[in-house]
């Protein structure tokens, strides 16, 4: 699946790509049908500042055409930092004696969810260290169920995505029964030699078992999967092209690629010298290039940005292709109630959800907590069949408005409520007349207290 020779050959032969060739690639990308593997390699090799600006402008155009001015918000919920793996870059690795280990019980998980609901969250990414002592996978399944059970007034979590260790086919079938959304798993690095050096022991040391996890998940009937690489372990150009090969293999075998791609950069982690001095540190300019190239290469795939990045970088990334981001995140078990324990990594953005939302609004974007597509079965290939001809936008913008209006009425201070409602009113012009009329009716229902409305 990951042909390293193919990657290196393409990076070598596209180093000499001329200005006109690059401009032709960017023109083709504006057709919203993606670009080839070789064309992506040429863009990754770009150094010319003028052409990079053209790349960024193209990424902004594609992002706007497909996603409009929407940004989906979620919160990670770490239920455990217990792990048997020895990954040199991670605070959770088995040998780290500086880390206080904790696996939340079901009541503690519910308490964390309650805190998130009171902030306004509707979507959770459940994360666990790759070891489940005592109950085994039952602990994971019970935790998903617990998250869905919590209610705070009008609020509940409507979608639980999970980031856990790779499973067998039969285990994935069991996971699917618990109504999860996206199964997310990062390969960390696709470069095999680097992978071996970074993963000393534990089940995670098995490169191939991890690489094929998405295949087993999709075979088990999980429609949406999310991939990613930890940028900084190896050359970012190699990692991006390897992700594209991973995506192609999924598309060839299942007719659809991943629902999301994540682009985390290594940040300092408790007791890790590797994370303090990444072997292939990615500059801010190269990071922006990575996001832009991915947006051109896989235009209909969501790109996720975490709180590893600073507020300034997160804002810059809005226009480059990011479609989802976390807000008010904690990366330690129990962190939303007690933020004193070591986290998995150092966060660059420590703002509250409210502060993140206000910044999004000030930049002209609609924050969205929408889960309508998942609950109506518009997932996997069905979602892409609507997204590619542009039909999904008729659902996405109104649904974003409804969930944002919920937040404004239930959680926002008065000044943010007025700003947000003004933005919703402004966005109405982007809807066809008939859809705009339906949207106004539903927004009036939200204002009167009705919740969980979606097309």
N, C-alpha and C positions, 0 to 999 in steps of 0.2 A: 504493500500500500504506500509506504513512504520510501520512494526511490531516491536515495541520497545523491546518486550520480546525476540523475535527471535535474535535481534542484541545482547542484553546483554547475552543471553544464549550462543551464539557462541563465544563471547569474553571471557567468563568464561571458557568454556570447551577447548579452544585452548591455554590457557596460559601455559599448560604443554607440548606443542608440542615439540618433541625431534629433535635433529639435523638431523637425517636421514629423518624424516618426512618433515622437511623444505627443505632439499636438493631434495627430491622427487617432492615437489611442484614446485621448481625452474626448475627442469628438464622438468616437464610437461609443464610449461609456455613457454619454448623454442620452443614448437610445434606451437606457435602463435594462439592457439585456446581459450585462456583465462583460468582462473582458477575459482574454485567454490567460492561461498559466504563464506563457512567455511574455505577454504584455504586462502582466503583474510584476514579473521579474524586472522588466525594463523600468517601470515606475519606482520600484524599490531601490534601484541603482541611482535614481535622480539625486543630483547635488545642486544643480543650477537653481538659484533662488527664484528667478522669474518663472521658471517652469513649475517649481514647487507651488508657487502662488496659483498658477493655473490649475494644478492638481487639486489644491484646496478648494478653489472656486467650483470645480467640477463636482467634488464630493458634496459641497453644500447644496448645489443644484439637485443632485440625485436624492440627497436626504430630504430636501423640501418636497420634491415631487412625490416621493413614496410615503414619507411619514408626516409631511406637513410640519407644523410647529408644535409637535407633541413630544413630551418626554415622560416615559413611564417610570414610576418610582416604586421602590421596594425596600425592605429591610432584611439583612441577614440575621438569622437567629442561630447562634452557636449553642448546641445542646450538650456538647462534650468536647474536651480537649485530650481525652485519653486516646493514645495511639501507640501501636506496636511497630510502626515504621521508623526507619532512620533516614530522614531526608535532611540533608545538611543545611538547607536554607530555611527550615521551618521551626518555629518555637515549640510546636507540639511534638517534635521527634522524641522517640522513646528515651534517649539518654540524657535529655535536658533536665537536670536536677534543679534548675532555677525556677521551673514552672510548677505552680500549684495545680494539681490535677483535680478535675471536677467533671462529673456527669450529672446533669440536672435530673431530678426525679420528675414525674409527670406533673405534680403540683407546682414545682418550681418552673417548669416549662409554661404552664398556664399563667403563672404570675408574670413571666416575661412577655407573653403574648398580650396580657392585659395592659401592660405599660405601653406596648407598641400601638394597641388599639386606641388608647387615650391620646396618643400623639396624632392619630389620623391614618395610620397604615392600614392597608387592605391586602397587601401581597407580601409573603414571606419566603425567603430562601433559607431553608433549614440546613444547617451545616453540622457535621459531626466529625471528630477525629476518627481515623480509620481503624477503630477497635471497639467492639461492643461487648464489654465484660458482663458476665452474669446471664442476661436474657438474650444475648446475641441480636439477631435482626429484629426480633420481637420488640426490642427497645426502640428501634427506628420506626417500626410500624405504629406502635402505641404513641410515639411522639407526634407523628403526623396527625393521628386521630385526635390527640389532645389539642393541638393547635386549632383544628377546625371546630372544636367544641366550645371554645371561649366566646362569650358575648359580653360586650360593654355598651349598654344602652342600645343604640341603633346599629352598632358596629360589630362586625365579625371579619375574620380573615377569609377571603374568598378564593385564594389560590396559594397553595403551598408547593413551591419548587424544592427540590432536594439536591444537595451536594454531599454525597457519601461515597464510600469505597465502591469500586466496580463489583458487580454481582454476576452470578451465573445466570443462565437463561431462566431457570426455574425460580430463582430468587427475584428476578425482575418481574416475572409474572405475578408473584405475591405482592411486590411493591405497587404494581399497577392497581391492585384491588383497593388500595387506600386513597384513590382519587388524587394522586399527585399531579402537578402540572408538568413542568420541565424537569427531566433528569439532567443534572449538570455535573460534568467531570472534566478536569483539565489534565492534559497529558504532561503538563509542566514543561518538558522539552521533548521535541520530536527527534533530536539528534541522539542516536543510540549510545555512542561512547560517553557523551555528557550525561545521559540518563543513568548509565551504570555508575558513574563517578558520584553523582548526586544522591542516589538511592542505594544506601549501603546494605540494608537488610529489611526484612518484613515483606509482606505480600506485594507491596507497591514496587519492589525491585523487579517484578515481572513486567517488562516493557510491553510485550505483546498482549498480555491479558488486559492491561489497562487500555491499550490502543483499540482493541476490538470491543470494548464495553458498550459503545454506542450501537454497534451492530446487534449485540444481544438485547439491548434495551428496545430497539425498534422491532426486532423479531418477537419480543414479548408483548408488543402492542402499545408501547409507550410512544406516542406520536411526536412529541417535542423533546429534543435533546439539545444540550448546550455544551460547546467545546471551548477550549482556550489553551494558551501557553503562558507560562510565567516568564515574562520578558526580562532578559538579563542573564539567564543561564547559558545561552548560546547566541550566536549571531541572529539578530532579529529578522534579517532577510530570509534566512533558512527557515526559521520558525513560521513565518507568514506563508511561505510557499508550501511548507509541509502541511499546514492547516488546510490550504486549498486542495492538496491531494487527498487529505482525509475527507473533506467535503465531497469531492468528486466521487470517491469510493462509495460514500453513503448514497449519493444521488444515483449512481449507477445501479446499486443493489436495491434501493428502496423507493426510488423515484422522487426523493426529497432529501435535502441536506439538513444541517442543524437549524434549529429555531433561533439560536443565539450563539454569538462568539464573544468571549470575554478577553480583555487585553490588560491583565494586571502586570504592573512592573514590580520588580523586587523592591521591597522596603525593609529597613532594619527590623530584625526579630530577636526576641530575647535569647541570648546565648548562642547566636549564629554568626560566625565570622564571614561566612559566604554572603549572607544578606547585607552585612555591613560594607562589603567590597565585592559587588557583583562581577563575575568574570567578564560579562559583556554588557556593561551598563548602557542603557538606552537614554539618549539625550531627549530633551523636550521636543526639539525639532524632528528627530527621527520618530518619536512617539506619535506626533501629529501625522507624519507621513504614513505610519502603519495604519492608523485609523482610516485615513483617506483612501489608501489602496484597498483595504478590505471593503469599504463602502462601494468602490467601483467594481470590485471583483464579484462580490455577492450582494447585489443591491437590495434584495428583499429579506436578508437575514438581519436580525436584531444585533446590535453591538452594545455591550454592557460596559459601563465604567464604574469602578468602585471608589470608595473613599481613601484608597491608597494615594490618589492624586489630590493636589492642592485645589482650593476653590478656583484659582485663576486658570489652572489647566482644565478643570472640569468645564468651566464656562467656555473656554476656547474650543473644547471638543464638541460642544453642542452643534456647532456649524459644520463639523467635519464628518459627521456620520453617526454619532452616538444616539441611540434611541432609548436606552434604559440606564438608570443610575440608582445607586443606593443613597439613602438619606438618613442622617442621624445614626449612623451605624456603630455597633460595638462588635468586637471580634473575640470576646471571651465569654464562656458560659456564665450566665447570670449577669452579664454586663449592663443590661438596661436597668436593673435594680441596684447593682453594686459594681461600680466601674473601677475597682481597685486592683483586680488581678491582672497579670500579664495578658496581653492580647497576642493574637497569632502574628500580627505585624503592626508596624507603626502607621497610623492613619495620617494622611496629609490634610484631610478635611474633617474637622471636629465640630462643625456646625450642627445645630439642631435641625430636625425636619422642617420646622417652620422657617428657619433662616434659609435653608436650601430652596424651599418653595418660593419664598419672596424673591430670591435671586433669579430663579427661573422666570418668574412673572416679569420682573424688571427687564429681562432680556427678550420679552415678547413671546415666550413659550407657554403652552398649556401643560401644567403638570397633570398626569393621568394615573389613576389607580385602577384602570379598567381591567376587567376579567371576562367581559362578555363573550369573546370568541371562544375561550376555552370551555365555558359552561354551555355553549350552544353547539359544541362539536366542530367549530371552525378551527381545526388544528392540523398540524402536519401538512400533508399534500393538499387537503381541502383549503387550508389557509392560503397556501401558495397559489392555488388555482384562482383565488379571488384577488390576491395581492398583485400578481403579475400583470393582469389587465387593468389594474387600478381601481377595482371595484370595492376593495376592502376599506378604502378611505371614507366611503359613505357611512360606514359603521363607526370607524375609529375616532374621528373628530367629535361627533356628537356624544359618543360614550365617554370620551375623555372629559367633555364639558360636564356631563352628569356627575361623574365621580369627583371632579374638581369642585363642582358646586356643593356636593355633600361635604367636602372638607371645609369649604368656606363658611357654610352655615353651622357646622358642628364644632369646628376647632379653631378657626382663624380669628385673630383680633380684628377689631373693626376696620383699621386702616388697610389691612391685607384683604379683608373681605371686599371692600370697595374697589381696590385695585384689581382683584381677581374677577369680580363680576363685570367690571369695565372691559377687561380683556376678553371674557367670554362673549360679551356683546359685540366687540370688534371682530371676533373670529366668525361670527354669524355670516358675514359676507362671503366666506369661503364655501358655504353650503349651497347646493341647489335650492331653489325656492320651496319646493314641496318638502324636502328634508328639513329645511330651516323652520318651516311652520310646525312640523312634528316635534322638532327639537325644542322650540319655544314652549310648546304644550308640556313636554316632559320636564323642562327646567322649572316651570311653574309648579309642577307636582313636587319637585325636590324642595323648592322654597317653602312649600306647605308641610314638609316633613316626610314625604314618601321617599323611600330609599331603595337602592339596588335596581335602578331602572337602566335598561340597555337595549339597543337594537341588535 
